[in-house]
Amino acid sequence: MTTEGSVSTDIPAEPLPIRRLQESLINRIAAGEIIHRPASALKELIENSLDAGATSIRVTIKDGGMKLLQIQDNGCGIRKIDLQILAERFTTSKLSTFSDISHIKTYGFRGEALASISHVAHLSVVTKTKSDSCAWKACYSDGVLVAPKPGQNIEDLFYNTPTRLSALRSTSEEYSRILDVLTKYAIHNSNVAFVCKKAGSPSPDLSSPSGSETSNTIRLLYGHSVAKELVSVSVSSRDRERSDEEGDIEEDEPDDGPESWHAKAHITNANYQAKKMVFLLFINHRLVESSRMKRAFEAVYNGILPKGTSPFIYLSLEIDPRSVDVNVHPTKREVHFLNEEAIIEKISDAFQEALTVQNHSRTFEYQTLLTGGIANSENEPSKKRKGKERDLSDNEEEESSSTISKGELKKKKTLSQHKVRTSLEDRTLDSMFPVTNPAQLSKSSSQGEKEDASLGTLKSRDVKESECYLTSVVNLRQKIARGKHRHLTEILEKHTFVGIVDLPRSLSLIQYSTNLYLVNHGSLAEELFYQLGLRQFGDFSRLKLDPSPPLRTLINIAVNAEESTKTSTLSKPQIVEQRIVNILMIRREMLAEYFSLCISEAGLVESLPLLLRDYTPNLNNLPSFLMRLGPQASSLRYKVGDKL
């Protein structure tokens, strides 16, 4: 009897009997502990392939792995005689006694992976050993062999566990988890080729070659932005402290004691920042997680990276198997090992030391005046300038005093807090281009454009797209239009140029909204001129050369400066005449019509294409440009007046 507001509990009058669960129910419960989602099934099978010595692993996925999960490898295979018990629980070739766990060096040892999969999916195996004359196929259900049926590998995952199936996310998210698992194993096993694709897709979504360096695999799978900022770190249990007289850490070969260990890592320096930390941890080649390690490494970066940003860390830790307990988690996701705190502390110190060296090498440059800025034509300084002058001390005013007279602006010493300016009008990247002489610009009536020598922001609508019916050019224009990135376009249109960070590496810093971006202005300029060339194909403005230089003289200058011509069977005069000058003279009508590169009958270079208004290219590179243009022009076909 219960009263209002009380909790009703059904307590049996007699204790319930204890029953032995049916074996099928036991196995299905155990399967739920091992196989959480398609990615966890894939992880178990990938580890089996690696244990079998595979050097090539191909994965095919359908519907995020829930309809089909196919793994192909070139490992040693499975003996026909073992297929009978392959999918039974606790059947394994990895160990025979419990003491074997203390020195286990394989990924698996429980013998539960295939058994668990067979209880929640339709499992089939096709295998062939080196000595077999043919391959054998076996199908399994609930851990036992069943009659074969169409299909292969893992199909209809969780078909008999609807609750687990309904708890899974979308197929695209499950597929991304699969790619994440494969990416991590590909990074650690750079000697193995990994391929992953969707069923029916002609091209893979993940592909890594075998026999590659770890850093190259990281570059391939995580991108150049991560790889270029990587720092390699190596530390072991026998590392000695850095001496006062030596600049490098000395390492001895690790001993064979149970407490010996060795760690190799690739971590990003302070130049790389991401919103989410990427932490790849392998202990004795096993992909595991360690919240303690993750917190320790985050603490190392807290004093280096801005708040809210995280690094990329790949760590491979090899410990004597006698010091590792791998039997602490059903999926082997976690391991315990001796001296965990001391090892983590030593690795963290090695990270700190490596990052400190890298951080000291970071340099930044400031610009006190805006390149391309327009000075006041009046003698009186602006209100902003007067405000800055009031901020200077008396001594600084004496040292940096200047006057504006006769239209000349002399440099004035500026305080550091005034060195970065953020005017959208004069701090964009295209404002860095020098002003060309308006008299050099060709004002053909076909374009009807009014040439303007003032500095300003380049917008796509300022460049008129020419009419062109050439299929190749039209296709290239459509490809650029399809690949347009909306957010990146907005950044480039509305950015603020902060300054050059590294001139040899062509790195500059720009600001958009409240974010700073490091850009390669060399690559950006190359893409800009490529798109400008496509947009104006056949209708370029012309940059007239006065006086017009002789083509043959320019080619001679470039060929004489070229070292590679020493290995050619032709003499330098023959290269100039036969390979370059003759070809350009034959193609000069095409070059004039399509590219506004005009060469007279007498062999004088009269004009060059002007891709960007108000920008004069570096004419010192003209000889080299013409020398390389000759062989390229020889492959072009052209008929006078042919527009098709």
N, C-alpha and C positions, 0 to 999 in steps of 0.2 A: 504494500500500500504506500502510495506517495501523496504528498500534499502539493498544492499549487506552488510553483516556483522551485520545487526540488528536482533533482536529476534522477531519472529513472534508470536503473541498472538491472540487467537481467542476469542474476546469479543463479547458476544451476544448483538444484538441490543436491545432486550427486556429481562427483567429478566425472568429466568426460573420458571415455576410454582412449588410450593411446594406440594409434594404428600405424602400421608401416606403410609409407607412401608407395604408390605404384611407381615402378621404375621409369615409366614414360613421363610421369609428372615430375619426378626428381630431375630427369634430364632436361626437361623444358625449363624448369626453374633455374638450373645451372646455366643453361644456354643464355638466359636473360642477363646473367652476370657477366658473360663473356662478350656477347654480341649486342651492343647497345644500338648501333646504327650501321648502315653500309660501310662507312669508313672504318669502323672497328673490325668488321669482317675482312676488309681489304688488308688492314694492318697485319692480321694473323697470317693471311695467305702470303703476303709479301715476305714476312719473316721466314715462312716455310721455304719459299723460293730461294732466299738468300742462304738459308742453311743447306740447301741442296747444291750450292755452288753456282747458281745462275749468274751469268754475265749479261743477260738481256732479258728484260721483263716488259711485257706488253699488257696493258689493261684496257678493256673495252667496257663501256658503261651504257646502260639504258635506263632512263627515268631515274637518274640519281643513284643508280645501283639497286633499286628496289625491284625492277623487272629483270635486269641482267647485270651480273658482275663476273666478268670473264678475265682470268689471269693466265697468261702464257709465258713460259720461261724455258730456258735451255739448260736446266739443272740436270742432276744425275737421274731423276725419275724415281718411280716406285716399282718394286718388284711385283710381278703378277701374284705371287703367293701371298703377299701382304695385303692385297686389295680386299680380302674377305673381312679383315678386322680394322681396316683403315679408319672408318668413321665411328668406331666404338670408343667410349670414354676410357681415358687412362691407357691408351695404346700409343707408344712413342718409341722412337729409335734413339732418343737423346740421352737417356739414363736408365739404369737398371736398379740401383740401390739409392737410398736416401742420401748417403754420403756423397754421391756424385754431384749433388746440388752445390756442394761447397767449392767445386772447381768447374762448374758448368761454363762453357764458352759458346754455346749455341743460343739462338733466340728463344726457341720453344723447349719445353721439357714436360709440361703437364699432360699432353695428349688429349686436350679438350677442344681445340679450335675446330677441327673438322666435325667432331661429334656435335658440338653446339650448333654449327651451321646447319647440319643435316636435320636438326630438330625444329628449325624455324624457316627452312627454305628447301627447295628442290636442288639437291647437290649432285653433280656428276663430275667425274674425273677421267681425263684421257691422259695416259702416261706411256712412256716407252723408255726403257733403259738402253744403255749402249750395246748390251749383248742381245737384246730382243730383236727378232726379225720383223716385228710389226708392233703397232700400238694397241693398247687395251683400254676399253671404256667401261666404267663402272658407275652405276647410279645408286644413290643412297636416300633413305628416308628413315628418320628416327634412329640413325646410327647403324642400320643394317642394309645389306644389299637388296635392291629391288629390281624388277624387270626394267630394262632400258626403255626410254621413250625419247621423242624428239626434244632437242634442246641440249644445252651443255653448260657446265660450270654451275654458278649460283643463279637460280631464277626464283622470282616471286618471294623475295625476302619478307619474313614476318607474315606470310599468308595465313598462318594458323594462330597468330597472336594479334588480333585486331586492335587491342589497346595500345600495344607498342607501335603498330603501324600508324594509328591516328595521331600518336604523339610526335611523329617525325615532322620536320619542317618541309618546305617546298623541295621539289626535285632539284632545282637550281642550287639551293643552299646545301643539300646533301652532296651534290656533285662538287661544289667548292670545297667541302670538307675532305672529299676523296683526293682532290688535287693538292690540298694542303699536306695530307699524309704522304703522298707520293713525292712532293717537293722536298720534304724533310729527309726522307730516305735517300733521295737522289743526291742531296747535298752531302750526306755522310758517306754514301757509297758511290763516290765519283768514278770508281772503276767499273760500275755497272750501268748499262744503257737502259733508261726508263722511257716508256712511251705510254701515253694515256689519251684516249679519244672516245667520243660518243659513238654509239652504234649507228652505222650508216653515214657517218661523217667521213669525208675523204682525207681530211687533214687532222693531225693530233692537236690537242690543246696543251699538251706537255710533252716535251722531248728533250732528253739530255744524252749526250754521247758518252761512250765508255772511255776509260783511260784519260779522263780530263783532270786538271788540277781543281782542288776544292774552290779556290777563288774564282776560277773560270766558270764553274758550275753555278756559283752564287750569282755571278754576273748574268748568266744565261737565264736563270729562273727568277731572280729577285730584281734584276735590272741594273743598269749602269750607275744609277744614282746611289745605290748601296755599295756596289763593288768598288767604285773609285775612292770611297772613304774608308775602306777596310784597313784594319791594323792587325797583323798577325802576332799572337802571343803564345809563348811556349813556357811551361813551368812544370817542375816535377818535385818529388819529395826530396831529392838530393841537391836541389839548387842551393848555392851558397849566397850569402848576402853580398851586395855590391861593395867592393872595397873603395877606399877613398882615392886610390891611385888609378884604378882601372875604370874604363867607361862602360863596359858591358858586363852582363851577368854571366858568370861561368857556370856551366852545367856539367855534371858528372853523369855517367851512365847509371840508371836506376838499378838498385840491387834486387835480389830475388826474395826479399823478406815479405811477409804478409802485409806490411804497412806501406809498401812501395806503391807509387802512383805516378802518373804522367798525364798532363793535360795540354791540349792544343786548342786554340781558339782563334776565331776571326770576329773581331768586333769593330763597330764603326766609331770614328773619331767624333770630335765636337762639331764638325761641319755637317754631319747628318742628323736630321731631326725628323721624327715621325710621331703621329698621335698615339699609336699603339705599339707596345714593345713586341718585337719578334725575338723569341728565345727558343733556340733549338738546343736541347740537351741530350747527349748520348753518353750513357755510362756503360762501359764495356760493350759498346756498339749497340746498346739497347735504347730505343727512344723512350725517355721517361720524363717525369715532371718533378720539380722540386721547388716548392714555394719559398723555402728558406734561401736557396741559392738566388732565386729571382729577386727577393727583397734585398739581399746583400749587393747584387750587381746594380740594382736600381739606386741604392744608396751611393755607389761609386759615381754614378752619372748625375746625381742631384746637384753637385757643385759645379758641373760642367755644362749641362744642357739647360735651356730655359724651362721654366715651369710648364708642365702640361705636354712636354715632348719626351720621346723615348728612343732608345737605340735599337740596333740589330745586333744580336749576339748568337754565335754558333760555338758551342763548346763540346769537345769530345774528351771525356775523362776515362782513362783506363786505370783500373785498380786491380790489384791481385784478387782473383776470384775467391780466395779464402777469407777476404775481408768484406765481401758483399753478400747480403741476404736478398736473393731475388724472389723469394717465396712469401711476399708480404701483400700481394695484390692479385686478384683473379686474372686481370688482363696484363699483369707485369708492368703496369703504368708507373709504379713507384718501386724504389729499392732502398734498402738501408745499408750503410757501410760504416766501417770504423773510422774514428777521428774525423767525422763529418765537419764539425765546426772549424777545426784547424785547417782542413783542406780548403774549405770555402774562404776562410780568411786569407790564406796564402794566394789563392787564385785572384781574389779581390785586390790584394796588394799589387799583383802583377798587372792587372787591368789598370789600376790607378797609375802605376809607373809608366806604362805604355801611353796612356792618354795624356799624361802630363808632358811627356816629350813632344807629342803631336800638338798639344795645345800651345806650347811655346813657339811653335813654328807658324802659327796663324798670324798673318799681317793684313792690315786694312789700310787703305789710302783715303785721304780726304781731299776734296777740291774746295779751294777758297773762293773761286770765281766760277760762274756758270759758263761752260764752254758753249759758244754760240749765242750767248746772251746779248741783248741790244742795250748799249749804254744810252743814258739820257743825253739828248742833243743839247740840252740847256746847260748853262754853267752852274746853276744851282742844284745841289744834290736833292734827292727825293726825301720825303718824310721818313721812310724806312731807313735810308742811309743816315739821316741826322740822328735817328734813334740809336743806331749802332755806334755812331761816333761818341755819343754821350756815355756809352758803356765802356769805352776805352779809358784806361788810366792816363794820367798826364804824360808819363814816360812813353807809353805806347803811342800817344798822339804825336809826340815829337819824332819817334822812329818811323811811323807809318803815315805821316802827314802827306797828303797829296792834293793836288788841285786838278780840276777838270777845265781844260782850256783848249780851244781850237779843235774841238771834237775828239780829243784824246783822253782816254781814261787810264790813269796810272794805278798799279796795284797798291792796295792798302792792307796792312796787317790786320787780320781778323781773329777774334777770339774763337776758341774751339767750339763753343756752343752756337756759333753763327756759321759754321762751315757747311752745314747741310741745309739746303733750301728746298722747298717743296712746291714751287709754282708749276702747275700743270701746263702753263703756256710755254715755258722755256726749259723744262727739264725732261722732256721725252727723248727717247733714244734717237729719233730722226732729227732732233735739233742738233745732234753732234756732227751732222754732215756739213762741210764747208759750203759757203755760198759760191756758186759759179757765176761767171760773167754773163749777164743777160744777152750780150751781143753774140755769144757762142751758140745760143739756142736757135735751132731751125724753126721758123714759124710758118710751116706749110699750111696752105689753105685747107687741105684735107682734114687736118686735125681741128683747126679752128680754136685751139686752146690759147688762152692768154697766159704768157709766161710770167711768172712772178718770182723775183729773186729774194723775197723776204723769207725768214725762217718761220716754220710753223709745223703743226702736227700733220703727218701723212695719214690720210684716210683713203679707204679703198675707193670711195666714190670720186676721188680726185684723179684717179687713173682710169681713163676710158678703155673699155674692152673692145678690141678690134674685131671686125667681122672676119671670120675664118671658117672655111669649109673643109679643111684638111682633117681627115678622120683621126689621125694620131693626135693632133693638137686638141681637137674637141674632146677626145677621150681623156687626155691628161687634165684638161680643165674640169671635166666632170669628176674625175678622181679627187682633185683638190677640194671641190665643193662638197663632195660626200664626206671627206675626212676632216671637215672644219670642226674645230672644238670651240663650243660657244663660250665657255668660261675663260679659256686661254685667250680667245680673241678679245674679250672684254678687258682682260688684264693688259694686253698689249696696247689697246686703244686708249686706256685711261691711266696708264702707269705714270709714275714719277721716277725719273732717273736720279739715283743717289750718288753713284760714283763707281769708278773702276776698282775692282778688288785685286785682280791678278792679271796684269797685262800679257805676260807670256802665255798664259793659259786661256786668254780671251774671256775672263770672267768679270761680270759687272753685277751690281746690285741695283734692283729696282723696287719701288714700293707701290702697292695697290691696296687701297683702303688702309687697314691696319696691319697688313702682312708685308714682309720683306721676301723677295725672291732673288735667288742667285741664278743668273742666266749666262749662257755662253753666247756672247754677242757675235762671235765669228760664225757660229752655226746659224744663229738667227739671221744674220745678214745674208748668208748663202741661200737660205730658204726664201728670204724676202726677194732677192734678185731673181731667183728661179721663177717664183710666181709672177713677178713683174714681167719677166720675159715672155711667159706663156700668155699673160693677159694682153700684152701689146703686140703679139706676134704679127708681123707683116705691116705694122703701122707705128714704128718707133719714131720718136723725135731724133734729131741728129745733132751730134756734137761735132762741129766743123773744126778741122785742124788747119791752122794757118800759121806758118807755111805747111804745106802737105809733105810729110816725110816720104822718102822712097821705100817701097815695100822690101826690095832686095836688101837694102842697107839694114833695115830693122831685123830681117831674118838672119843676116850674117852676124849681127851682134849677139842674137840669142843662141845660134848654133855654136859660135866660138866659145861661148860661156858654158856650154853643155858638156859635162864630163862623159856622159854615156855614149857619145858619138865615137869615142875612141875604139869601141868594140865593133863598130859597123864596118861592113865590107866596102861601103861607098866612102869616097872622100867627102870632106865638108862642102866644097863647091858643088859636088854632085847632089848631096842631100839638100842644099839650098835650092838648086834649080829644079831637080826632078821630083823631089818629094814634097816640096812646099810651094815655091813661087809659081811653078807651072800650074799646079792644082788650083791655087787661089785665083790665078788669072783666068783659068777656064770657068771657075765657079763664081766669078765676080758679079755677074748679072743676078744670079740667085741670091748672093749675099746682100746685094743692094736692095733687092725687092723684099726679101723676107726679113732681113736684119738691119737694114739701113747702114750696112758697112760698105762704103763706096770706095772702090779702087779704080782709078782712071786707066785708060788704055796705055798710058805711059808708065804705069806701075806706081802711081802715087796714092797713098792712103789719104783720101780727102775727108772722110767723116767716119765717126763711130756711133753705134746706137746709144742713145741717152735713155737708160731705163728709169732713172729716178730724177725728177725735176729738182733743180738746184743742187745737184751733186755731181762733182767732177771726179772721175776715177783717177787712180794713180797711174799716170802715163808712163812711169818708169817700167811698168810691167807690160807695156804694149809689145815689145819685141818677143817676149816669152809667150804672150797670148797668141800672136800671129803664127809663131812657130808650131804651137800645138794645134792651131786651127786647121793647118794644112792637111794632115792625115785624117782629121775628122771630116773635113769637107769632101774628101775623096769618095766617101761612102754614100753621099747624098745624090739623088737623081733629080733632075730639074729640066723643064722645058720652058722656054720664054713664053710668058703669058699663060702658062698652065696653072689654073687655080684649083684643080680637082685633087 
